[in-house]
């Protein structure tokens, strides 16, 4: 006998197809009618947003610092090479 597919199986199949890792998709959860729960969720998400923004700033600052270090090292290497070349060309 063939098994009958019920609608819940179909929705599970569709969710696995669209979201294979199983992370909750925004809009795919049952809406809450409790205002306090919504306020709590909004506050949690704002805290996460603040944390992510702060970390983005740290990453950008680290990138800029490394770029400055790279430029400094390149300048020192170029100056060292120029000094070495001038020493080779100088008459003895």
FENVEN-V810204 format. One record per helix or strand. SS is the DSSP state (@ for helix, = for strand). FROM is the first residue (numbers start at 1). LEN is the number of residues. Records with the same first field share a line. If there is no record, write none. Layout:
SS=FROM-LEN / FROM-LEN
//
This chain:
@=7-12 / 35-55
//
